[in-house]
Amino acid sequence: MEALDIKTIFTLTLFNVKIPVTETVIISWAVMLILIIASLVITRKLKEIPAGAQAFLEAGVEFLNNFAKNQFGSFAKYLGPYMGSLFLFLLLSNIIPVLSPLAFKAFGHKFSPLFEIHPPTRDINVTAALAIISILLVLVCGFAARGVKGWLKRLFYPVPFMLPFNIMEYGTRLISLALRLFGNILGGYVLMSMIEGLFPLALPIVFSLYFDFFDGLIQAAIFVFLTSLYISEAVKVNEEA
């Protein structure tokens, strides 16, 4: 239950309406700020002939562009940057707990809980919001690629009997995206808390490499891959009779 608790840091009052600002909001904005600053710093002095870090980054961008072209076709120039940004946001959100001073508990130090940084993706509100954006993109891209008539026709594919199931598919995909990411990150957080309680010295660092880094990377990749798969199905119209 403690892992599910999302703390309210402060409350804003707007038109006599109290708006709680939780740790999830603050950490999410911190993640976005880190990504914005990093992008500005990295792209500040680009060279015509790339070398070092620039060459590595350009290789990553080229891989992303090729992936987007294969998956989305003419929509690649719009969706490629979004998929890259989504992956970086999820990756940093999943691994940001390692920046918490409580990570040093493995050495016997004690810190105030105010300094603890939790992954914002352990909040179902974050994963649900990202899942809703993904499904909305599926719908928008489907309309753009097929037109309203073609999209409605797709609901009856391959036979009219499939209409209710094709409609339900959007809901099940939304729930699946939200709960898969939420469950895996929350599960890793709970397990790390248990390990820290049972073995407070040294061992948590070893498990942190998996739950904070490797598992965070895998979950970010899975979310982006599934989103791209759903959108790809929506924009490819040549595969259906």
Backbone as JSON, one array per atom type, in Angstrom:
{
  "sequence": "MEALDIKTIFTLTLFNVKIPVTETVIISWAVMLILIIASLVITRKLKEIPAGAQAFLEAGVEFLNNFAKNQFGSFAKYLGPYMGSLFLFLLLSNIIPVLSPLAFKAFGHKFSPLFEIHPPTRDINVTAALAIISILLVLVCGFAARGVKGWLKRLFYPVPFMLPFNIMEYGTRLISLALRLFGNILGGYVLMSMIEGLFPLALPIVFSLYFDFFDGLIQAAIFVFLTSLYISEAVKVNEEA",
  "N": [[0.82, -1.21, 0.0], [2.01, 1.18, 0.65], [3.65, 1.57, -1.55], [1.79, 2.25, -3.46], [0.99, 4.7, -2.66], [0.72, 8.03, -3.49], [2.27, 10.93, -2.93], [1.15, 14.2, -2.03], [2.65, 17.18, -2.75], [2.31, 20.0, -2.69], [-0.47, 22.33, -2.76], [-2.4, 23.97, -5.19], [-4.51, 26.81, -5.61], [-7.11, 27.65, -7.65], [-9.48, 29.72, -8.89], [-11.06, 29.19, -6.64], [-10.86, 26.49, -6.58], [-9.19, 23.72, -5.44], [-6.14, 22.4, -6.41], [-4.3, 19.61, -6.28], [-0.81, 19.13, -6.28], [1.14, 16.59, -7.06], [3.89, 14.34, -6.22], [4.38, 12.9, -8.5], [3.72, 14.66, -10.61], [5.67, 16.66, -10.27], [8.11, 15.21, -10.57], [7.74, 14.21, -13.15], [7.73, 16.6, -14.66], [10.32, 17.36, -14.06], [11.74, 15.35, -15.37], [11.07, 15.95, -18.04], [12.25, 18.49, -18.2], [14.96, 17.85, -17.88], [15.38, 16.38, -20.23], [14.91, 18.35, -22.16], [16.91, 20.27, -21.61], [19.17, 18.65, -22.0], [18.91, 18.07, -24.75], [19.26, 20.62, -25.85], [21.87, 21.2, -25.07], [23.34, 19.12, -26.27], [22.9, 19.5, -28.99], [24.06, 21.9, -29.5], [26.58, 22.56, -30.64], [26.93, 21.39, -33.37], [28.66, 19.55, -35.88], [29.6, 19.52, -39.35], [30.85, 17.22, -40.29], [30.32, 14.48, -38.55], [31.53, 13.34, -35.36], [32.65, 11.32, -32.64], [30.5, 11.73, -29.87], [28.48, 12.99, -31.34], [28.38, 11.52, -33.71], [27.48, 9.1, -32.73], [24.92, 9.85, -31.79], [23.72, 10.72, -34.17], [23.62, 8.32, -35.52], [21.74, 7.0, -33.96], [19.49, 8.61, -34.45], [19.18, 8.19, -37.19], [18.59, 5.47, -37.21], [16.12, 5.57, -35.88], [14.63, 7.09, -37.74], [14.61, 5.37, -39.98], [13.27, 3.19, -38.89], [10.79, 4.4, -38.39], [9.98, 5.01, -41.01], [9.65, 2.46, -42.11], [7.59, 1.5, -40.51], [5.49, 3.44, -40.51], [5.29, 4.69, -42.96], [4.26, 7.31, -45.0], [3.6, 8.81, -42.8], [5.77, 8.98, -41.22], [7.44, 11.22, -40.76], [6.03, 12.67, -38.92], [5.44, 10.95, -36.82], [7.83, 9.69, -36.12], [9.62, 11.47, -34.57], [7.95, 11.71, -32.32], [7.82, 9.08, -31.3], [10.5, 8.67, -30.63], [10.83, 10.65, -28.64], [8.95, 9.78, -26.79], [10.06, 7.32, -26.03], [12.49, 8.15, -24.8], [11.47, 9.69, -22.7], [10.04, 7.76, -21.21], [12.12, 5.99, -20.6], [13.91, 7.57, -19.02], [12.14, 8.24, -16.98], [11.67, 5.74, -15.85], [14.17, 4.98, -14.85], [14.96, 6.99, -13.17], [14.84, 6.77, -10.31], [17.39, 6.01, -9.43], [18.75, 8.31, -9.02], [18.02, 9.14, -6.58], [18.88, 10.03, -3.24], [18.37, 8.0, -1.44], [19.25, 5.78, -2.68], [21.71, 5.32, -1.72], [21.37, 3.95, 0.57], [22.31, 1.45, 0.63], [24.8, 1.63, 1.65], [24.44, 2.08, 4.26], [23.58, 4.63, 4.96], [21.24, 7.14, 6.04], [18.41, 8.93, 4.93], [16.14, 11.69, 4.65], [12.71, 10.99, 3.84], [11.78, 12.91, 2.08], [13.66, 13.27, 0.18], [13.57, 11.14, -1.45], [13.23, 9.74, -4.64], [10.72, 8.72, -6.72], [9.72, 6.55, -9.41], [7.77, 8.1, -11.89], [6.17, 6.53, -13.47], [5.1, 4.59, -11.88], [2.73, 5.45, -11.12], [-0.57, 5.07, -11.87], [-2.02, 6.99, -13.18], [-0.23, 8.3, -14.88], [0.64, 6.26, -16.68], [-1.82, 5.54, -17.74], [-2.58, 7.93, -19.0], [-0.58, 8.14, -20.98], [-1.2, 5.84, -22.42], [-3.75, 6.49, -23.37], [-3.1, 8.61, -25.08], [-1.65, 7.16, -26.99], [-3.64, 5.46, -28.09], [-5.38, 7.38, -29.1], [-3.75, 8.44, -31.08], [-3.66, 6.21, -32.75], [-6.31, 6.19, -33.64], [-6.54, 8.75, -34.88], [-4.54, 8.6, -36.87], [-5.53, 6.46, -38.28], [-7.96, 7.5, -39.3], [-6.84, 9.51, -40.92], [-5.36, 8.04, -42.79], [-7.18, 6.29, -44.0], [-9.59, 7.6, -44.29], [-12.91, 8.57, -43.26], [-14.91, 6.79, -44.16], [-13.4, 4.56, -44.95], [-12.25, 3.9, -42.49], [-14.47, 3.2, -40.96], [-15.27, 1.01, -42.44], [-13.18, -0.67, -41.85], [-13.83, -1.53, -39.32], [-15.54, -3.6, -39.74], [-13.96, -5.56, -40.68], [-12.44, -8.82, -40.73], [-14.93, -9.84, -41.39], [-18.42, -8.94, -41.09], [-19.32, -9.82, -38.61], [-17.32, -9.34, -36.84], [-17.49, -6.76, -35.85], [-18.27, -5.84, -33.07], [-16.07, -6.88, -31.68], [-13.86, -5.68, -32.89], [-14.31, -3.06, -32.13], [-14.12, -3.31, -29.33], [-11.45, -3.89, -29.2], [-9.93, -1.56, -29.2], [-10.35, -0.6, -26.62], [-9.32, -2.71, -25.05], [-6.65, -2.69, -25.82], [-5.86, -0.18, -24.87], [-6.16, -0.52, -22.08], [-4.37, -2.62, -21.72], [-1.86, -1.47, -22.46], [-1.63, 0.53, -20.48], [-1.76, -0.88, -17.99], [0.26, -2.8, -18.22], [2.72, -1.4, -18.27], [2.47, 0.08, -15.87], [2.13, -2.03, -13.95], [4.55, -3.5, -14.16], [6.57, -1.62, -13.5], [5.72, -0.79, -10.95], [5.8, -3.27, -9.66], [8.56, -3.84, -9.76], [9.46, -1.74, -8.15], [8.32, -2.38, -5.66], [9.57, -4.85, -5.14], [12.25, -4.01, -4.98], [12.09, -2.44, -2.67], [11.52, -4.42, -0.78], [13.84, -5.95, -0.93], [15.73, -4.08, -0.07], [14.89, -3.86, 2.54], [15.39, -6.42, 3.6], [18.05, -6.97, 2.96], [20.05, -4.71, 3.68], [22.62, -3.86, 3.03], [24.83, -3.36, 0.4], [23.79, -5.5, -1.43], [21.31, -4.45, -2.56], [22.28, -2.7, -4.56], [23.12, -4.34, -6.65], [20.72, -5.56, -7.5], [19.41, -3.26, -8.23], [20.58, -2.58, -10.63], [19.25, -4.24, -12.37], [16.36, -3.88, -11.91], [16.08, -1.09, -12.0], [17.53, -0.2, -14.23], [17.87, -2.18, -16.47], [15.28, -3.45, -16.58], [13.74, -1.12, -16.68], [14.55, -0.09, -19.15], [13.66, -2.13, -20.86], [10.84, -2.07, -20.45], [10.21, 0.49, -21.39], [10.92, 0.2, -24.08], [9.12, -1.82, -24.87], [6.6, -0.55, -24.55], [6.77, 1.53, -26.46], [7.19, -0.02, -28.76], [4.78, -1.52, -28.96], [2.94, 0.57, -29.24], [3.8, 1.65, -31.7], [3.3, -0.55, -33.3], [0.49, -0.8, -33.2], [-0.26, 1.63, -34.4], [0.92, 1.31, -36.89], [-0.61, -0.79, -37.96], [-2.95, 0.61, -38.27], [-2.44, 2.5, -40.28], [-1.62, 1.15, -42.53], [-3.01, 0.3, -45.46], [-2.98, -1.38, -47.57], [-2.97, -4.06, -47.05], [-5.37, -5.22, -46.75], [-8.21, -6.68, -48.2]],
  "CA": [[0.0, 0.0, 0.0], [2.92, 2.33, 0.65], [4.12, 1.76, -2.93], [0.71, 2.86, -4.22], [0.71, 6.02, -2.13], [1.3, 9.14, -4.24], [2.26, 12.05, -1.99], [0.86, 15.55, -2.5], [3.73, 18.06, -2.29], [1.64, 21.24, -2.31], [-1.79, 22.49, -3.39], [-2.68, 25.25, -5.84], [-5.92, 27.22, -5.59], [-7.45, 28.37, -8.87], [-10.93, 29.95, -8.92], [-11.61, 28.5, -5.46], [-10.72, 25.05, -6.76], [-7.89, 23.26, -4.98], [-5.5, 21.46, -7.33], [-3.12, 19.01, -5.64], [0.37, 18.88, -7.11], [1.75, 15.41, -6.47], [5.28, 14.06, -6.57], [4.39, 12.44, -9.89], [3.74, 15.84, -11.49], [6.97, 17.33, -10.15], [9.15, 14.36, -11.16], [7.5, 14.17, -14.6], [8.23, 17.86, -15.21], [11.78, 17.32, -13.94], [12.22, 14.5, -16.46], [10.96, 16.72, -19.29], [13.25, 19.56, -18.15], [16.27, 17.22, -18.13], [15.46, 16.03, -21.65], [15.0, 19.59, -22.94], [18.25, 20.82, -21.41], [20.13, 17.76, -22.66], [18.81, 18.25, -26.21], [19.85, 21.91, -26.19], [23.32, 21.12, -24.89], [23.93, 18.18, -27.23], [22.79, 20.02, -30.37], [24.54, 23.28, -29.53], [27.73, 22.72, -31.54], [26.98, 20.27, -34.31], [29.65, 19.68, -36.95], [29.18, 18.95, -40.64], [31.37, 15.86, -40.28], [30.12, 14.06, -37.16], [32.57, 12.55, -34.7], [32.41, 11.11, -31.22], [29.12, 11.64, -29.4], [27.57, 13.4, -32.41], [28.24, 10.39, -34.62], [26.62, 8.12, -32.05], [23.56, 10.38, -31.77], [23.18, 10.71, -35.52], [23.3, 6.92, -35.83], [20.47, 6.71, -33.3], [18.43, 9.32, -35.17], [19.0, 7.5, -38.47], [17.87, 4.22, -36.9], [14.74, 5.95, -35.58], [13.97, 7.5, -38.99], [14.39, 4.17, -40.8], [12.22, 2.43, -38.22], [9.53, 5.1, -38.61], [9.59, 4.86, -42.42], [9.17, 1.09, -42.32], [6.36, 1.27, -39.77], [4.42, 4.4, -40.7], [5.23, 5.2, -44.32], [4.22, 8.77, -45.17], [3.39, 9.44, -41.5], [7.01, 8.84, -40.46], [8.01, 12.51, -40.34], [5.28, 13.15, -37.77], [5.43, 9.98, -35.73], [9.18, 9.34, -35.72], [10.05, 12.27, -33.42], [7.13, 11.41, -31.14], [8.24, 7.79, -30.76], [11.79, 8.87, -29.99], [10.61, 11.42, -27.42], [8.24, 8.91, -25.86], [11.02, 6.33, -25.5], [13.41, 8.82, -23.89], [10.71, 10.07, -21.51], [9.78, 6.56, -20.42], [13.39, 5.46, -20.11], [14.38, 8.39, -17.9], [11.16, 8.12, -15.89], [11.83, 4.43, -15.21], [15.47, 4.81, -14.19], [15.29, 8.15, -12.35], [15.05, 6.49, -8.88], [18.81, 5.85, -9.07], [19.25, 9.61, -8.61], [17.58, 9.39, -5.22], [19.86, 9.79, -2.2], [18.1, 6.75, -0.75], [19.99, 4.71, -3.33], [22.92, 5.1, -0.93], [21.06, 3.18, 1.76], [23.12, 0.23, 0.59], [26.02, 1.86, 2.42], [24.08, 2.31, 5.63], [23.22, 6.02, 5.21], [19.82, 7.39, 6.2], [18.02, 10.22, 4.4], [14.73, 12.01, 4.81], [11.88, 10.53, 2.72], [11.55, 13.98, 1.12], [14.69, 13.21, -0.85], [13.4, 9.94, -2.25], [12.65, 9.96, -5.97], [10.0, 7.56, -7.2], [9.43, 6.61, -10.86], [6.4, 8.55, -12.14], [5.41, 5.48, -14.15], [4.42, 3.71, -10.91], [1.43, 6.09, -10.94], [-1.47, 4.62, -12.93], [-2.48, 8.16, -13.94], [0.75, 8.56, -15.93], [0.6, 5.22, -17.7], [-3.13, 5.62, -18.41], [-2.55, 9.09, -19.89], [0.24, 7.78, -22.15], [-1.94, 4.85, -23.19], [-4.82, 7.21, -24.06], [-2.46, 9.32, -26.2], [-1.31, 6.16, -28.0], [-4.86, 5.01, -28.78], [-5.86, 8.52, -29.88], [-2.91, 8.48, -32.28], [-4.13, 5.13, -33.61], [-7.57, 6.63, -34.25], [-6.29, 9.89, -35.77], [-3.8, 8.13, -38.04], [-6.44, 5.6, -39.04], [-8.83, 8.39, -40.06], [-6.05, 10.22, -41.93], [-4.9, 7.12, -43.83], [-8.28, 5.58, -44.65], [-10.8, 8.38, -44.42], [-13.96, 8.11, -42.35], [-15.56, 5.62, -44.74], [-12.48, 3.44, -44.88], [-12.07, 3.51, -41.1], [-15.68, 2.48, -40.56], [-15.21, -0.29, -43.11], [-12.19, -1.47, -41.13], [-14.47, -2.1, -38.15], [-16.24, -4.81, -40.16], [-12.97, -6.45, -41.28], [-12.61, -9.33, -42.09], [-16.34, -10.16, -41.62], [-19.25, -8.05, -40.27], [-19.47, -10.37, -37.26], [-16.21, -8.87, -36.0], [-17.69, -5.38, -35.45], [-18.11, -5.56, -31.63], [-14.73, -7.24, -31.23], [-12.93, -4.65, -33.37], [-14.51, -1.89, -31.27], [-13.56, -3.63, -28.02], [-10.0, -3.99, -29.31], [-9.34, -0.28, -28.8], [-10.38, -0.54, -25.17], [-8.4, -3.7, -24.47], [-5.28, -2.22, -26.06], [-5.61, 0.92, -23.95], [-5.97, -1.1, -20.74], [-3.14, -3.43, -21.74], [-0.71, -0.57, -22.44], [-1.54, 1.22, -19.19], [-1.51, -1.79, -16.88], [1.54, -3.5, -18.39], [3.79, -0.51, -17.81], [2.24, 0.36, -14.46], [2.36, -3.22, -13.15], [5.96, -3.88, -14.14], [7.35, -0.63, -12.75], [5.31, -0.89, -9.55], [6.33, -4.54, -9.14], [10.0, -3.67, -9.53], [9.63, -0.84, -7.01], [8.0, -3.14, -4.44], [10.63, -5.83, -4.91], [13.44, -3.3, -4.52], [11.85, -2.05, -1.28], [11.65, -5.62, 0.04], [15.27, -6.32, -0.91], [16.42, -3.11, 0.79], [14.55, -4.15, 3.93], [15.99, -7.68, 4.02], [19.51, -6.92, 2.8], [20.31, -3.27, 3.56], [24.0, -3.54, 2.65], [25.46, -3.77, -0.87], [22.99, -6.28, -2.37], [20.36, -3.65, -3.36], [22.91, -2.1, -5.73], [23.13, -5.35, -7.7], [19.37, -5.69, -8.02], [19.03, -1.99, -8.85], [21.03, -2.61, -12.02], [18.21, -4.9, -13.17], [15.03, -3.3, -11.8], [16.07, 0.33, -12.36], [18.12, 0.05, -15.54], [17.5, -3.13, -17.51], [13.83, -3.57, -16.67], [13.23, 0.17, -17.13], [14.8, -0.02, -20.59], [12.78, -3.1, -21.54], [9.46, -1.6, -20.4], [10.09, 1.64, -22.31], [10.96, -0.33, -25.45], [7.87, -2.56, -25.13], [5.5, 0.4, -24.71], [6.94, 2.19, -27.75], [7.0, -1.0, -29.83], [3.35, -1.83, -29.09], [2.29, 1.75, -29.79], [4.13, 1.73, -33.12], [2.63, -1.67, -33.96], [-0.93, -0.47, -33.35], [-0.39, 2.7, -35.39], [1.28, 0.75, -38.19], [-1.79, -1.51, -38.43], [-4.01, 1.57, -38.62], [-2.11, 3.3, -41.47], [-1.35, 0.3, -43.69], [-4.31, -0.01, -46.05], [-2.83, -2.27, -48.71], [-2.93, -5.44, -46.64], [-6.73, -5.72, -46.65], [-8.94, -6.78, -49.46]],
  "C": [[0.86, 1.27, 0.0], [3.43, 2.63, -0.76], [3.07, 2.44, -3.79], [0.42, 4.29, -3.78], [1.46, 7.09, -2.93], [1.16, 10.39, -3.38], [1.94, 13.36, -2.69], [1.89, 16.49, -1.91], [3.17, 19.41, -1.86], [0.34, 21.34, -3.1], [-1.94, 23.9, -3.96], [-4.17, 25.55, -5.76], [-6.19, 28.09, -6.79], [-8.96, 28.48, -8.96], [-11.64, 29.14, -7.83], [-11.61, 26.98, -5.6], [-9.3, 24.64, -6.36], [-7.35, 22.18, -5.9], [-4.26, 20.88, -6.66], [-2.0, 18.76, -6.65], [1.16, 17.75, -6.45], [3.21, 15.28, -6.87], [5.4, 13.57, -8.0], [4.5, 13.6, -10.86], [5.12, 16.48, -11.47], [8.07, 16.52, -10.82], [8.98, 14.28, -12.67], [8.01, 15.44, -15.27], [9.75, 17.93, -15.12], [12.39, 16.48, -15.05], [12.18, 15.25, -17.78], [12.0, 17.84, -19.34], [14.65, 19.01, -18.44], [16.44, 16.91, -19.61], [15.61, 17.28, -22.52], [16.4, 20.19, -22.83], [19.3, 19.97, -22.12], [20.11, 17.93, -24.17], [19.44, 19.56, -26.65], [21.38, 21.87, -26.1], [23.97, 20.25, -25.97], [23.94, 18.74, -28.64], [23.36, 21.43, -30.51], [25.65, 23.49, -30.55], [27.87, 21.5, -32.45], [27.97, 20.57, -35.43], [29.14, 19.02, -38.22], [29.65, 17.52, -40.78], [31.29, 15.35, -38.85], [31.28, 13.21, -36.65], [32.19, 12.4, -33.24], [30.95, 10.96, -30.87], [28.13, 12.02, -30.49], [27.34, 12.27, -33.39], [27.32, 9.33, -34.02], [25.16, 8.57, -32.07], [22.93, 10.37, -33.16], [22.85, 9.3, -35.98], [21.98, 6.52, -35.19], [19.3, 7.36, -34.0], [18.14, 8.64, -36.51], [18.25, 6.19, -38.28], [16.4, 4.51, -36.64], [13.98, 6.32, -36.85], [13.67, 6.3, -39.89], [13.28, 3.31, -40.21], [10.86, 3.07, -38.5], [9.05, 4.95, -40.05], [9.03, 3.47, -42.69], [7.82, 0.85, -41.66], [5.21, 2.16, -40.22], [4.33, 4.99, -42.11], [5.26, 6.71, -44.38], [4.0, 9.51, -43.86], [4.68, 9.48, -40.68], [7.54, 10.17, -39.95], [7.28, 13.12, -39.16], [5.44, 12.24, -36.57], [6.82, 9.59, -35.25], [9.68, 10.14, -34.52], [9.25, 11.97, -32.15], [7.58, 10.1, -30.49], [9.59, 7.9, -30.05], [11.66, 9.61, -28.67], [9.92, 10.58, -26.36], [9.19, 7.9, -25.22], [11.96, 6.97, -24.49], [12.7, 9.22, -22.6], [10.47, 8.87, -20.61], [11.07, 6.0, -19.81], [13.88, 6.25, -18.9], [13.43, 8.31, -16.72], [11.35, 6.81, -15.13], [13.11, 4.32, -14.41], [15.81, 5.96, -13.25], [15.42, 7.85, -10.86], [16.51, 6.34, -8.48], [19.42, 7.19, -8.67], [18.88, 9.95, -7.18], [18.7, 9.15, -4.23], [19.62, 8.48, -1.45], [18.76, 5.57, -1.44], [21.25, 4.37, -2.55], [22.62, 4.39, 0.38], [21.86, 1.89, 1.82], [24.4, 0.37, 1.39], [25.71, 2.24, 3.87], [23.69, 3.74, 5.96], [21.7, 6.14, 5.3], [19.51, 8.81, 5.7], [16.54, 10.44, 4.68], [13.94, 11.51, 3.62], [11.6, 11.61, 1.69], [12.53, 13.93, -0.03], [14.51, 12.0, -1.76], [12.69, 10.26, -3.56], [12.01, 8.67, -6.45], [9.78, 7.67, -8.71], [7.99, 7.07, -11.08], [5.54, 7.5, -12.82], [4.84, 4.44, -13.18], [3.05, 4.28, -10.56], [0.55, 5.71, -12.13], [-1.98, 5.79, -13.76], [-1.53, 8.48, -15.09], [0.65, 7.53, -17.04], [-0.74, 5.23, -18.45], [-3.16, 6.79, -19.39], [-1.73, 8.78, -21.14], [-0.48, 6.77, -23.03], [-3.07, 5.51, -23.98], [-4.26, 7.97, -25.26], [-2.15, 8.34, -27.33], [-2.54, 5.73, -28.79], [-5.46, 6.15, -29.59], [-5.05, 8.68, -31.16], [-3.33, 7.39, -33.27], [-5.39, 5.56, -34.35], [-7.33, 7.75, -35.27], [-5.57, 9.43, -37.03], [-4.66, 7.22, -38.9], [-7.39, 6.42, -39.89], [-8.07, 9.05, -41.21], [-5.67, 9.31, -43.09], [-6.05, 6.53, -44.64], [-9.48, 6.47, -44.98], [-11.86, 7.8, -43.49], [-14.61, 6.83, -42.86], [-14.67, 4.39, -44.64], [-12.26, 2.96, -43.47], [-13.28, 2.73, -40.6], [-15.73, 1.09, -41.19], [-14.27, -1.23, -42.39], [-12.79, -2.14, -39.91], [-15.19, -3.41, -38.48], [-15.29, -5.85, -40.76], [-12.58, -7.56, -40.29], [-14.05, -9.71, -42.42], [-17.17, -9.26, -40.71], [-19.41, -8.51, -38.82], [-18.42, -9.82, -36.29], [-16.4, -7.44, -35.49], [-17.54, -5.15, -33.94], [-16.7, -5.87, -31.12], [-13.69, -6.22, -31.69], [-13.07, -3.36, -32.57], [-13.89, -2.11, -29.9], [-12.04, -3.65, -28.04], [-9.32, -2.69, -28.88], [-9.29, -0.17, -27.28], [-9.4, -1.51, -24.52], [-6.95, -3.29, -24.68], [-4.92, -1.09, -25.12], [-5.32, 0.39, -22.55], [-4.67, -1.87, -20.66], [-1.9, -2.54, -21.66], [-0.53, 0.06, -21.06], [-1.12, 0.28, -18.07], [-0.18, -2.52, -17.0], [2.68, -2.66, -17.85], [3.67, -0.24, -16.32], [2.6, -0.83, -13.58], [3.83, -3.59, -13.04], [6.81, -2.91, -13.34], [7.01, -0.68, -11.27], [5.86, -2.16, -8.91], [7.81, -4.46, -8.84], [10.27, -2.78, -8.33], [9.38, -1.57, -5.7], [9.1, -4.15, -4.13], [11.91, -5.17, -4.41], [13.28, -2.87, -3.06], [12.0, -3.24, -0.34], [13.12, -6.03, 0.17], [16.05, -5.38, 0.0], [16.13, -3.37, 2.26], [15.24, -5.4, 4.46], [17.51, -7.64, 3.99], [19.93, -5.46, 2.61], [21.7, -2.91, 3.09], [24.37, -4.17, 1.32], [24.53, -4.46, -1.85], [21.99, -5.46, -3.16], [20.97, -3.02, -4.6], [22.88, -3.06, -6.91], [21.76, -5.47, -8.34], [18.89, -4.41, -8.68], [19.46, -1.93, -10.31], [19.99, -3.27, -12.91], [16.9, -4.13, -13.12], [15.0, -1.84, -12.24], [16.58, 0.59, -13.77], [17.58, -0.9, -16.61], [15.99, -3.24, -17.67], [13.19, -2.26, -17.13], [13.4, 0.35, -18.63], [13.84, -0.92, -21.36], [11.34, -2.59, -21.57], [9.24, -0.4, -21.31], [10.05, 1.16, -23.75], [9.66, -1.05, -25.8], [6.71, -1.6, -25.38], [5.58, 1.08, -26.07], [6.7, 1.23, -28.9], [5.52, -1.31, -30.04], [2.59, -0.65, -29.67], [2.55, 1.86, -31.3], [3.45, 0.61, -33.91], [1.16, -1.35, -34.21], [-1.13, 0.62, -34.41], [-0.08, 2.18, -36.79], [0.1, -0.02, -38.78], [-2.87, -0.55, -38.92], [-3.73, 2.28, -39.94], [-1.83, 2.46, -42.7], [-2.65, -0.21, -44.26], [-4.2, -1.03, -47.17], [-2.89, -3.76, -48.36], [-4.32, -6.07, -46.61], [-7.39, -5.73, -48.0], [-10.05, -5.75, -49.5]]
}
